[in-house]
Amino acid sequence: MAGSGSLHIRRHVVTYRCVDRDAGTLATGSLDEALDEGLTAHLDEALAAVGAFAAGGVWLIRRIDLSIAIGKTWSAQRIARAMARCVAVEVARTVSDGANGSSVIWFPDRATFVARYLGDVARGRAKRRWEYAEFASADGGAAAAILEVTRDSPGDVIDALRRFTVDDVDDVLRTLSRGDALAMLGLLASDVELALRDPLDAVISALVEAPGAARLGADLAALALFVHAVRNGAPASVSTAVRAEQVAQLAVAIARQSPERARHVAEAIIHGSWSELDAGLLADLAPIVSWPPDARTTAASAVLHSAHGGAANQPDEHRSVTTRLGGMFLLLPLLDEMPWSAATATWPPLDGVDAQSVARFVVMIAALGSDRNAIAASDPLLRMTCGIPTSLTAAAVSAWLGALPEPAIRAFESAMVAQLTAHGRASGHMVLATTDVGIVAVDSKRGVLIAVAADDPESLRDLAARLADTFGRPITLDAVETWIEACLHPDSRSGRIDDHIDPIEVVRLADLREQTAWTRLGPPFELPPRIGSIMLTTAQALLRDLAWRLPGLAHSSLPYLWQNVLACSASVDFETDRVVATLSRAPMHMLLSLTGMNRRLLMFPATGARPWILTQT
């Protein structure tokens, strides 16, 4: 069901139950006629009457069961009206109950839905998913499925591109061959559109988001630059595709040279010294000759910097740094609200760096996702904003954390839980469930992870005692498995889970393994399970805090939160009197705009009195 007011029923199954054989013979004819011809005619009116589309967006509903009594003398038209009302009421009720992530899924618009499908296809996660039934099967391979949806609905894919994250683009490109890239670029740029302004600047700017495009080869690089330019507002036209091919050719021409030769080629391009280039290279770069000097300078410098670590004629007075982890700037203000002083009061400093800074740094790395641990640990902007020098290695942090005594770890847990409780985010009523990191205690009302223990009886009993000590009051524990419940002391048990937990939360428990895997710290860190678990739960609390502040996302999973809100890049410009951090657009950037989280003033000790201005393209 889409927010535009349309309902598409992919499959329906009807069972007739009749009071007697004669009545059934007469009624089934009218029922068949009502289903075949009358139902559609009355559905729009019925849906509008109950306000089924008021919620907006795209709703995917796996199944709706209806039961309706029909009089044997009713006409086909009357039957159709009654059935339409029944369908409309049930659709409206399902939408009113909200998405649960399993049988009812919501997207803000069609473009976000298609973007999610393309991303899942590229990552091998789209096979046999009921919500993707309208698309061609991905069994023939990711590239074939991506090209198929592009061929069938290029407009939808173009709209989806504008919701793509940098990670999404990279994942799609990995599935495509050179021929696939050429085919997809041709399908996307099929409209001969007269642009009001030359898209060259937008395509050159895309080099910042795709610094490694030159290493893909000219064809894939052209598609990458086209996609990034379209994401940032360029028209999906032939002119943009042509400019993308030209910029890709320039990027490849510089990147394939030796470092010394690359600098020479870049300088020649910047100054228009075409006679210094050999005939073959000049032939490849022929379209660049007519570019404006500023465009040649920006493009050549960007490629040289990403390919060989240098820049030609780049001004020193205005330094720009980019990061793929732009979501950190949305989390850093929330990170500051956590009780770091109380949590690390007994922790020693590490090589001159205070314990609070190191703990904040590690929790932020965990919150950005386990797939990005290594990238985040070395990200210069993350280190700068957290006050971590480049000389402080992950191995040193791991050794320092591993040496913390148990009382210091418990003090950290207690401080974090005390704040959660004070803010109404931990109720003291928890569910114990099995995950890949052991047994986790999850607050049954707010879904935040509180603690982790090994999956053995002694550790479970220790966990129960530890939780009671941490909360400083009696707590209630439920278990999703009988053996866990049997390990608990009778005083802490409240009975079976279905007697106490909201059904919505029970559905979410099935995703716990995915949730814990998201914030589990791996290489380059090597942490003991006990210290790893408090970093995991603290990062979970940070992400849940973000989810609670975004309309409609309070119960979203962590991967969903990343893909739709946090998966954005950032360009940071260090100016004389300020630092400007500009986020690219995540799929649900409008939610950030509604809350003001993407436009704010930040302060970091590393830059002294210079304020950081957070904004979004």
C-alpha positions in Angstrom: 0.0 0.0 0.0 1.5 3.3 -1.0 1.0 6.8 0.5 -0.4 8.0 -2.8 -3.6 6.0 -2.0 -3.2 2.7 -3.8 -3.6 -0.8 -2.6 -2.0 -3.8 -4.5 -3.1 -7.3 -3.5 -0.6 -9.7 -4.9 -2.5 -12.9 -4.0 -5.8 -13.8 -2.4 -7.2 -17.1 -1.3 -11.0 -17.4 -0.7 -12.7 -20.2 1.2 -16.5 -20.4 1.1 -18.5 -21.9 4.0 -22.2 -22.3 3.2 -25.1 -23.1 5.5 -26.6 -25.6 3.0 -25.8 -27.0 -0.4 -28.6 -25.2 -2.4 -27.7 -21.8 -0.9 -24.1 -22.4 -1.6 -24.6 -23.1 -5.2 -26.5 -19.8 -5.7 -24.2 -17.7 -3.5 -20.8 -18.8 -4.9 -21.7 -17.4 -8.3 -22.3 -13.9 -6.8 -19.2 -14.2 -4.6 -17.0 -15.0 -7.6 -18.6 -12.1 -9.5 -18.0 -9.7 -6.6 -14.3 -10.7 -6.3 -13.6 -10.6 -10.0 -15.4 -7.3 -10.9 -17.0 -5.5 -8.0 -14.3 -5.5 -5.2 -11.9 -3.3 -7.0 -14.6 -0.8 -7.9 -15.5 -0.3 -4.2 -12.1 -0.5 -2.5 -10.9 3.1 -3.1 -14.1 4.5 -1.5 -13.9 2.1 1.4 -10.2 2.8 2.0 -10.7 6.5 1.9 -13.7 6.3 4.3 -11.6 4.6 7.1 -8.5 6.7 6.4 -6.3 3.7 5.6 -3.8 5.9 3.8 -3.4 8.6 6.5 -0.1 7.2 7.8 1.6 7.7 4.4 4.6 6.0 3.0 4.8 2.4 1.6 3.4 -0.4 3.7 4.2 -4.0 3.0 1.8 -6.4 4.7 2.6 -10.0 4.5 -0.8 -11.4 5.2 -4.3 -10.3 6.3 -6.9 -12.8 7.4 -10.6 -11.8 7.0 -13.9 -13.3 7.9 -17.2 -12.0 6.7 -20.8 -13.2 6.7 -22.7 -12.9 3.5 -26.5 -13.2 3.1 -27.6 -15.8 0.5 -29.9 -13.3 -1.2 -27.3 -10.5 -1.5 -26.4 -9.2 -4.9 -22.9 -9.2 -6.2 -22.6 -5.4 -5.7 -23.7 -5.6 -2.1 -21.3 -8.4 -1.4 -18.5 -6.4 -3.1 -19.2 -3.3 -0.9 -19.2 -5.4 2.3 -16.0 -7.2 1.4 -14.4 -3.8 0.5 -15.3 -2.4 3.9 -13.9 -5.4 5.6 -10.6 -5.2 3.7 -10.3 -1.5 4.3 -10.9 -1.8 8.1 -8.4 -4.5 8.4 -5.8 -2.7 6.4 -6.3 0.5 8.4 -6.1 -1.5 11.7 -2.8 -3.2 10.6 -1.3 0.2 9.6 -2.5 1.8 12.9 -0.7 -1.0 14.8 2.5 0.0 13.1 5.4 -1.8 11.4 7.0 -4.7 13.3 9.8 -5.4 11.0 8.8 -9.0 10.2 5.2 -9.2 8.8 4.5 -5.5 8.5 7.2 -3.3 7.0 7.1 0.5 6.4 9.2 2.7 4.1 8.8 6.5 3.9 8.5 6.3 0.1 8.9 4.0 -2.9 12.4 5.3 -3.6 13.6 4.2 -0.1 12.0 0.8 -0.7 13.8 0.3 -4.0 17.1 1.5 -2.6 16.8 -1.1 0.2 16.1 -3.8 -2.3 19.1 -2.9 -4.4 21.3 -2.8 -1.4 20.0 -6.2 -0.1 20.5 -7.7 -3.6 24.1 -6.5 -3.7 24.8 -8.0 -0.3 23.1 -11.3 -1.1 20.2 -10.8 1.3 17.3 -10.5 -1.1 16.6 -14.2 -1.9 13.3 -15.6 -0.8 12.3 -12.4 1.0 8.5 -12.0 0.9 8.7 -8.2 0.7 10.6 -8.4 -2.6 8.1 -10.6 -4.3 7.3 -8.0 -6.9 10.9 -8.0 -8.2 12.6 -10.6 -10.4 14.2 -13.4 -8.5 17.9 -12.8 -7.5 18.7 -16.5 -8.1 20.3 -15.5 -11.4 22.9 -13.4 -9.6 23.0 -10.0 -8.0 24.1 -8.2 -11.2 21.3 -9.7 -13.3 18.7 -8.7 -10.6 20.0 -5.1 -10.4 20.0 -4.7 -14.2 16.5 -6.2 -14.4 14.9 -3.7 -12.0 16.8 -0.9 -13.7 15.5 -2.0 -17.0 11.9 -2.3 -15.7 11.8 0.8 -13.6 14.7 3.2 -14.4 12.7 6.1 -12.8 12.4 4.2 -9.5 16.1 3.3 -9.5 17.1 6.9 -10.2 14.9 8.0 -7.2 16.5 5.2 -5.2 20.0 6.4 -6.1 19.2 9.7 -4.3 18.6 7.6 -1.1 21.8 5.5 -1.6 24.5 5.7 1.0 28.2 5.6 0.1 28.3 2.0 1.3 25.3 1.1 -0.8 27.0 2.4 -3.9 30.2 0.5 -3.2 28.2 -2.7 -2.6 26.3 -2.4 -5.9 29.5 -1.7 -7.8 31.2 -4.8 -6.5 28.5 -6.9 -8.1 28.9 -5.5 -11.6 31.3 -6.3 -14.4 32.5 -3.7 -17.0 29.7 -4.7 -19.3 27.1 -4.5 -16.5 28.4 -1.0 -15.6 28.0 0.2 -19.2 24.5 -1.3 -19.5 23.3 0.2 -16.2 24.8 3.6 -17.1 23.0 3.5 -20.5 19.6 2.6 -18.8 19.9 5.3 -16.1 20.9 8.0 -18.5 18.4 7.3 -21.2 16.7 10.7 -20.9 18.1 13.3 -23.2 17.6 16.1 -20.7 18.6 19.8 -21.3 20.1 20.7 -17.9 19.9 24.3 -16.8 23.6 24.0 -15.6 26.5 21.9 -16.7 26.7 18.9 -14.3 30.5 18.9 -14.5 31.0 20.4 -11.1 28.7 17.9 -9.5 30.5 15.0 -11.2 33.9 16.3 -10.0 32.5 16.7 -6.5 31.6 13.0 -6.6 35.4 12.3 -6.7 35.4 13.3 -3.0 32.8 10.6 -2.1 34.4 8.0 -4.5 38.2 8.7 -4.1 39.0 5.1 -5.2 36.9 5.2 -8.3 40.0 5.3 -10.6 41.1 1.9 -9.4 37.8 0.4 -10.7 38.6 1.1 -14.4 37.0 3.7 -16.6 33.6 2.0 -17.0 32.9 1.2 -13.4 34.4 4.6 -12.4 32.0 6.4 -14.7 29.0 4.6 -13.2 30.2 5.3 -9.7 30.7 9.0 -10.4 27.3 9.2 -12.2 25.6 7.6 -9.2 27.3 9.9 -6.6 26.5 13.0 -8.7 22.8 12.0 -9.0 22.7 11.3 -5.3 23.9 14.9 -4.7 21.3 16.5 -7.1 22.7 16.3 -10.6 20.1 15.3 -13.3 20.1 11.6 -14.3 20.7 12.7 -17.9 22.9 11.8 -20.8 24.9 15.0 -20.1 25.7 13.8 -16.6 26.7 10.4 -18.0 29.0 12.0 -20.5 30.7 14.2 -17.9 31.0 11.1 -15.6 32.8 9.2 -18.4 35.2 12.2 -19.0 36.0 12.6 -15.3 36.5 8.8 -15.0 38.9 8.9 -18.0 40.9 11.7 -16.4 41.0 9.8 -13.0 42.2 6.6 -14.6 44.8 8.5 -16.7 46.4 10.0 -13.6 46.0 7.0 -11.3 47.7 4.5 -13.6 50.9 6.6 -13.7 53.9 6.3 -11.3 53.7 8.9 -8.4 56.3 11.2 -10.0 54.7 10.9 -13.5 51.2 11.4 -12.0 52.2 14.7 -10.5 53.6 15.8 -13.8 50.4 14.8 -15.7 48.3 16.6 -13.1 50.3 19.8 -13.3 50.1 19.7 -17.1 46.3 19.3 -16.9 45.9 22.1 -14.4 48.0 24.6 -16.4 46.8 23.4 -19.8 50.3 22.5 -20.9 49.0 19.9 -23.4 52.3 19.7 -25.3 53.9 18.1 -22.3 51.6 15.0 -22.7 52.4 12.2 -25.1 50.0 11.6 -28.0 48.3 8.6 -26.5 47.5 10.3 -23.2 46.4 13.5 -24.9 44.0 11.5 -27.1 42.5 10.0 -23.9 42.1 13.4 -22.4 40.9 15.3 -25.4 37.5 16.1 -23.9 39.2 17.7 -20.9 40.9 20.3 -23.0 37.7 22.4 -23.2 37.0 22.3 -19.4 37.3 25.5 -17.4 40.6 25.9 -15.6 39.0 25.7 -12.1 37.4 22.3 -13.0 40.6 20.9 -14.3 42.4 22.0 -11.1 39.8 20.5 -8.8 39.6 17.2 -10.6 43.3 16.7 -11.1 44.1 17.6 -7.5 41.4 15.3 -6.1 42.6 12.3 -8.2 46.3 12.9 -7.4 45.5 13.1 -3.7 43.5 9.9 -3.5 45.8 7.9 -5.9 49.2 9.0 -4.8 48.8 10.8 -1.5 49.6 14.3 -2.9 47.9 17.3 -4.3 48.8 19.7 -7.1 48.5 23.4 -6.3 46.1 22.7 -3.4 45.8 25.8 -1.2 47.1 25.5 2.4 44.8 28.0 3.9 41.6 25.9 3.5 42.0 22.2 4.4 39.2 19.7 3.6 39.0 16.2 5.1 36.4 13.6 4.2 35.2 10.5 6.1 32.7 7.7 5.2 31.7 7.7 8.9 29.7 10.9 8.8 27.1 9.3 11.2 29.6 9.9 14.0 28.6 13.6 14.1 25.0 12.6 14.9 26.1 10.3 17.7 28.8 12.5 19.3 26.3 14.9 21.0 24.4 11.9 22.5 27.8 10.4 23.5 28.5 13.5 25.6 25.3 13.1 27.5 26.4 9.7 29.0 27.8 9.7 32.5 31.5 9.3 31.6 32.9 11.0 34.7 31.1 8.7 37.1 31.6 5.6 34.9 35.4 6.0 34.7 36.1 7.7 38.0 38.3 4.7 39.1 39.9 4.1 35.7 43.6 5.1 35.2 44.7 7.3 32.3 46.3 5.7 29.2 49.6 7.2 28.0 48.6 10.6 29.1 45.0 10.3 27.7 42.2 10.5 30.3 40.0 7.4 30.7 36.8 9.2 29.7 38.3 10.0 26.2 39.4 6.4 25.6 36.1 4.9 26.7 34.2 7.3 24.5 36.4 6.5 21.6 35.9 2.7 22.0 32.1 3.0 22.5 31.8 5.1 19.4 33.7 2.6 17.3 31.4 -0.2 18.5 28.3 1.9 17.7 29.4 2.5 14.1 29.2 -1.3 13.5 31.4 -4.3 13.7 32.1 -4.2 10.0 33.8 -0.9 10.4 35.9 -1.5 13.5 39.2 -1.2 11.7 38.2 1.8 9.6 36.7 3.7 12.6 39.8 3.0 14.8 42.0 4.7 12.3 39.7 7.5 11.2 41.5 10.8 11.8 38.3 12.8 12.4 36.9 10.3 15.0 40.3 10.4 16.8 40.3 14.2 16.7 36.8 14.6 18.1 37.4 12.0 20.8 40.8 13.4 21.8 42.8 10.3 20.8 46.3 10.8 19.4 47.4 8.9 16.3 50.1 7.3 18.4 47.6 5.4 20.6 47.1 2.0 19.0 44.2 -0.4 19.3 46.6 -3.0 20.8 47.5 -0.5 23.6 43.8 0.3 24.2 43.0 -3.4 24.3 45.7 -4.2 26.9 44.6 -1.2 29.0 41.0 -2.2 29.0 41.8 -5.9 29.6 43.7 -4.9 32.8 40.8 -3.1 34.4 39.8 -4.8 37.7 36.2 -6.2 38.2 35.2 -3.4 40.7 36.1 -0.7 38.0 34.0 -2.6 35.4 31.1 -2.9 37.8 31.3 0.9 38.6 31.1 1.6 34.9 28.0 -0.7 34.6 26.3 0.9 37.6 26.8 4.5 36.3 25.4 3.7 32.9 22.3 1.8 34.3 21.7 4.5 36.9 21.4 7.1 34.0 19.1 4.7 32.0 16.9 4.2 35.0 16.8 8.0 35.8 15.7 8.7 32.3 13.0 6.0 32.3 14.9 3.8 29.8 15.5 0.8 32.1 12.6 -0.6 34.1 14.2 -3.4 36.1 12.1 -6.0 34.3 14.3 -7.9 31.9 14.3 -10.9 29.6 17.2 -13.3 29.3 17.9 -14.7 25.8 20.6 -16.6 24.0 22.7 -14.8 21.4 26.1 -15.2 19.7 27.9 -13.4 22.6 26.2 -15.4 25.4 23.1 -14.7 27.5 21.9 -11.1 27.3 19.6 -9.3 29.6 17.3 -7.0 27.7 14.9 -4.5 29.2 11.5 -5.8 28.3 9.8 -2.4 27.9 12.5 -0.3 26.1 14.5 -3.0 24.4 17.9 -1.7 25.6 20.6 -4.3 26.4 21.7 -4.2 30.1 24.3 -6.9 30.6 25.8 -10.0 29.1 26.9 -13.3 30.6 28.4 -16.6 29.5 25.8 -19.3 28.8 26.3 -21.5 31.8 24.4 -21.8 35.1 27.0 -20.2 37.3 27.4 -17.2 35.1 23.6 -16.8 34.9 23.3 -16.8 38.7 26.2 -14.3 38.9 24.4 -12.1 36.2 21.2 -12.1 38.3 23.1 -11.0 41.4 25.1 -8.4 39.5 22.0 -6.9 38.0 20.3 -6.7 41.4 23.5 -4.9 42.7 23.7 -2.6 39.7 20.0 -1.5 40.0 20.2 -1.3 43.7 16.7 -2.7 44.1 14.8 -5.9 43.4 14.6 -6.8 39.7 12.4 -9.2 37.7 13.8 -11.7 35.2 12.0 -13.7 32.5 13.6 -16.3 30.3 12.9 -17.3 26.7 14.2 -20.8 27.2 13.3 -23.3 30.0 16.9 -24.1 30.9 17.7 -20.5 31.5 14.7 -20.1 33.8 15.8 -23.3 35.7 19.2 -21.7 36.4 17.7 -18.6 38.1 16.9 -18.3 41.8 13.1 -18.5 42.4 13.1 -15.1 44.0 14.2 -13.4 40.8 11.9 -15.3 38.4 8.5 -14.0 37.5 7.2 -16.8 35.3 6.9 -17.5 31.7 7.8 -14.8 29.2 4.4 -14.7 27.5 2.8 -13.7 30.8 4.8 -10.5 31.1 6.2 -9.2 27.9 4.5 -7.0 25.3 4.0 -9.1 22.2 5.8 -6.5 20.1 8.9 -7.0 22.2 8.7 -10.8 21.8 9.0 -10.3 18.0 12.1 -8.1 18.5 13.8 -10.8 20.6 14.1 -12.9 17.5 16.5 -10.2 16.1 18.8 -10.1 19.2 21.7 -12.0 17.4 21.7 -9.4 14.7 21.6 -6.6 17.3 24.5 -8.0 19.4 26.6 -8.7 16.3 26.3 -5.1 15.3 28.2 -3.6 18.3 30.5 -6.5 19.0 34.1 -5.3 18.9 36.5 -7.3 16.9 39.9 -6.7 15.2 41.9 -4.5 15.6 40.7 -4.8 19.2 41.2 -7.9 21.3 39.1 -7.5 24.4 38.2 -10.1 27.2 34.5 -11.0 27.1 33.7 -9.1 30.3 35.1 -5.8 29.1 33.8 -6.4 25.6 30.3 -6.9 26.9 30.1 -3.5 28.7 31.4 -1.7 25.5 28.7 -3.6 23.6 25.9 -2.7 25.9 27.0 0.9 26.2 27.1 1.2 22.4 23.7 -0.4 22.2 22.3 2.2 24.7 23.8 5.0 22.6 22.1 3.8 19.4 18.8 3.2 21.2 19.0 6.7 22.5 19.3 7.9 18.9 16.4 5.7 17.8 14.1 7.0 20.6 14.7 10.6 19.4 13.6 9.9 15.8 9.9 9.7 15.0 8.8 6.2 14.1 12.2 4.6 14.7 12.0 3.8 18.4 11.8 0.1 17.8 14.1 -0.1 14.8 16.9 -2.6 14.6 20.5 -1.3 14.7 21.3 -2.3 11.0 18.1 -0.5 10.0 19.1 2.6 11.9 22.5 2.5 10.3 21.3 2.0 6.7 18.6 4.7 7.0 20.1 7.4 9.3 23.8 6.9 10.1 25.2 5.6 6.8 26.4 9.0 5.4 29.7 10.5 4.5 30.9 13.9 5.7 33.2 16.6 4.3 34.9 18.7 7.0 36.4 22.1 6.1 38.8 23.6 8.6 38.4 27.4 8.3 40.1 30.2 10.2 37.4 30.8 12.7 35.3 27.7 12.4 35.0 24.1 11.3 32.2 23.1 8.9 31.1 19.4 8.8 28.7 18.7 5.9 26.8 15.4 5.9 25.7 13.7 2.8 22.0 12.7 2.7 21.0 9.4 4.3 17.8 7.7 3.1 15.8 9.2 6.0 17.5 12.5 6.2 14.1 14.2 6.5 13.7 12.7 10.0 17.0 14.3 11.0 15.8 17.7 9.7 12.5 17.4 11.7 14.5 16.9 14.9 17.3 19.4 14.0 19.9 16.7 14.7 21.7 17.4 11.4 22.1 21.1 12.0 23.7 22.1 15.2 26.8 23.6 16.9 29.4 21.3 18.3 32.6 22.0 20.3 35.6 19.7 20.6 38.7 20.3 22.8 41.0 19.4 19.8 40.0 22.6 17.9 39.9 24.9 21.0 37.4 27.8 20.7 36.7 27.1 17.0 33.1 25.9 16.8 32.1 23.0 14.6 29.0 23.8 12.4 27.1 20.6 11.5 25.0 20.9 8.4 23.7 18.6 5.6 23.6 18.9 1.9 
